[in-house]
Amino acid sequence: MSGQTRFALGDEIDIYCRWCRLNMNGVVSALDEKGDVAKVQCRTCRNFLPFKPPKDMAAEKRRLLDKALKMREGQEGRGDFRRQRPKQAVAIPVRGGSGPQDVG
């Protein structure tokens, strides 16, 4: 951040919160010797964390979509287990009982 705007303690800044896993607003809570942001506090979850600039969420969405499609392509050869019919229940005979389950 050395070539960018300088921040002071308590300034609001856009951050990536690893606890919320989203781009959020944060408050500068610590600066290093050069005056760069070292730690921030997320204004949503109130956790303190090392400063990470906001992520490009569109690129992250594309990356996750590509990952999901690759996983789906790998499962096509194995069949779709969700569409299989469930096994039918099997009646277990009960000894000494009276009723429809009594085998005889």
VOLOKE-679604 format. One line per field, with one value per atom (N, C-alpha, C): x, y, z. Coordinates in steps of 0.05 Angstrom, whole numbers, plus 5000, padded with zeros to 4 digits. Example, Ala and Ser with C-alpha at 12.3 -4.5 7.8 and 13.67 -1.06 7.14 Angstrom:
<sites>
east	c(5264,5246,5264,5257,5273,5258) $
north	c(4886,4910,4934,4955,4979,5001) $
up	c(5156,5156,5156,5142,5143,5157) $
</sites>
This chain:
<sites>
east	c(5016,5000,5017,5043,5061,5055,5044,5039,5011,4994,4966,4961,4935,4927,4936,4944,4952,4927,4926,4904,4913,4895,4900,4884,4891,4876,4847,4828,4800,4787,4803,4792,4776,4755,4740,4754,4755,4769,4755,4756,4744,4764,4754,4772,4758,4774,4763,4764,4741,4740,4740,4760,4762,4741,4730,4709,4682,4676,4651,4653,4677,4683,4671,4671,4660,4677,4673,4684,4666,4679,4664,4677,4664,4676,4691,4714,4730,4741,4752,4764,4794,4811,4840,4845,4858,4864,4894,4911,4940,4954,4976,4993,5021,5035,5063,5082,5108,5128,5127,5119,5118,5092,5073,5047,5026,5033,5014,4995,4972,4952,4962,4963,4972,4948,4931,4908,4883,4861,4835,4815,4792,4770,4746,4734,4710,4687,4672,4650,4625,4625,4602,4605,4627,4631,4648,4660,4677,4703,4711,4737,4760,4783,4807,4823,4833,4848,4869,4889,4909,4895,4904,4891,4895,4873,4873,4855,4865,4848,4824,4803,4778,4784,4771,4774,4756,4764,4746,4726,4702,4682,4672,4672,4664,4684,4710,4730,4728,4722,4719,4694,4673,4649,4655,4670,4677,4695,4714,4731,4716,4697,4681,4662,4651,4634,4650,4674,4691,4698,4703,4709,4685,4661,4637,4632,4636,4632,4652,4677,4697,4689,4679,4670,4646,4629,4605,4614,4633,4643,4656,4670,4682,4662,4638,4618,4600,4602,4584,4588,4613,4618,4609,4606,4598,4568,4553,4524,4515,4490,4479,4465,4478,4467,4442,4437,4413,4387,4390,4366,4360,4376,4371,4347,4332,4310,4320,4307,4316,4309,4324,4319,4293,4278,4252,4258,4241,4244,4237,4252,4248,4236,4214,4202,4219,4225,4240,4221,4220,4202,4209,4189,4193,4184,4201,4194,4175,4156,4138,4118,4118,4099,4073,4053,4027,4021,4013,4007,4017,4015,4022,4051,4069,4097,4104,4084,4089,4091,4113,4118,4105,4103,4088,4101) $
north	c(4976,5000,5025,5023,5046,5069,5063,5085,5095,5085,5092,5112,5117,5136,5126,5144,5138,5138,5119,5117,5123,5133,5137,5117,5114,5096,5105,5087,5093,5099,5101,5106,5082,5086,5064,5056,5030,5020,4995,4989,4965,4942,4920,4897,4871,4850,4823,4810,4804,4792,4761,4748,4719,4705,4719,4707,4708,4731,4734,4722,4719,4709,4726,4753,4772,4798,4814,4841,4858,4871,4885,4912,4929,4953,4946,4959,4954,4980,4979,5002,4996,5015,5011,5010,4989,4986,4986,4982,4982,4989,5005,5012,5001,4995,4986,5011,5005,5027,5046,5036,5053,5069,5063,5076,5061,5037,5020,5006,4999,4986,4958,4951,4925,4908,4919,4904,4921,4907,4920,4906,4919,4906,4907,4884,4882,4895,4912,4926,4909,4886,4868,4848,4833,4812,4821,4844,4856,4841,4823,4809,4826,4824,4837,4817,4827,4809,4825,4811,4825,4837,4859,4872,4856,4851,4839,4857,4865,4881,4866,4880,4866,4848,4825,4807,4815,4807,4810,4788,4794,4773,4761,4775,4763,4742,4747,4727,4703,4707,4685,4668,4681,4666,4649,4660,4645,4621,4625,4603,4581,4588,4567,4553,4567,4555,4535,4543,4525,4500,4503,4480,4462,4473,4457,4442,4455,4441,4419,4422,4401,4377,4383,4361,4346,4361,4348,4331,4340,4325,4299,4300,4276,4255,4264,4246,4234,4245,4235,4206,4197,4169,4150,4159,4142,4141,4157,4156,4177,4184,4203,4188,4187,4171,4183,4208,4220,4210,4201,4193,4163,4148,4120,4116,4095,4089,4079,4087,4077,4047,4033,4004,4002,3981,3977,3965,3971,3961,3931,3916,3888,3882,3866,3859,3838,3842,3823,3808,3781,3766,3767,3768,3769,3743,3731,3705,3709,3691,3690,3713,3729,3751,3744,3759,3754,3779,3774,3796,3791,3812,3808,3801,3806,3800,3771,3757,3729,3711,3697,3680,3653,3643,3619,3598) $
up	c(5000,5000,5000,4996,4999,4980,4956,4937,4938,4956,4957,4980,4984,5005,5032,5049,5076,5094,5112,5130,5159,5175,5204,5220,5245,5262,5264,5261,5263,5236,5214,5188,5178,5163,5150,5125,5120,5097,5087,5061,5050,5054,5064,5071,5061,5061,5058,5086,5097,5124,5121,5132,5130,5147,5167,5184,5170,5158,5143,5115,5105,5078,5057,5062,5043,5045,5024,5025,5044,5063,5084,5089,5105,5115,5141,5144,5168,5178,5202,5215,5219,5212,5216,5246,5255,5284,5290,5269,5274,5248,5251,5228,5233,5211,5215,5215,5216,5217,5194,5170,5146,5144,5161,5160,5144,5136,5121,5141,5131,5148,5155,5181,5189,5199,5216,5226,5223,5220,5217,5234,5239,5253,5234,5230,5213,5228,5214,5227,5230,5216,5218,5240,5240,5260,5283,5282,5303,5309,5291,5295,5285,5298,5289,5272,5250,5231,5216,5205,5188,5164,5154,5131,5106,5092,5065,5048,5025,5007,4998,4990,4981,4957,4955,4933,4910,4886,4863,4864,4874,4879,4853,4830,4805,4796,4800,4794,4812,4838,4857,4849,4841,4832,4808,4788,4765,4772,4791,4799,4813,4830,4843,4824,4804,4784,4767,4759,4744,4760,4785,4803,4805,4808,4810,4784,4761,4735,4731,4740,4737,4755,4779,4796,4784,4771,4758,4735,4719,4696,4705,4728,4738,4748,4755,4766,4744,4719,4698,4692,4692,4686,4708,4732,4755,4758,4744,4747,4767,4765,4784,4806,4829,4851,4863,4860,4871,4857,4832,4817,4819,4834,4837,4855,4851,4868,4894,4916,4942,4945,4961,4966,4981,4975,4989,5016,5035,5062,5062,5078,5080,5108,5108,5134,5148,5173,5188,5206,5204,5221,5250,5267,5296,5308,5324,5337,5360,5362,5385,5385,5365,5365,5352,5357,5344,5327,5304,5287,5258,5242,5214,5209,5228,5224,5232,5244,5253,5229,5226,5203,5207,5230,5233,5248) $
</sites>
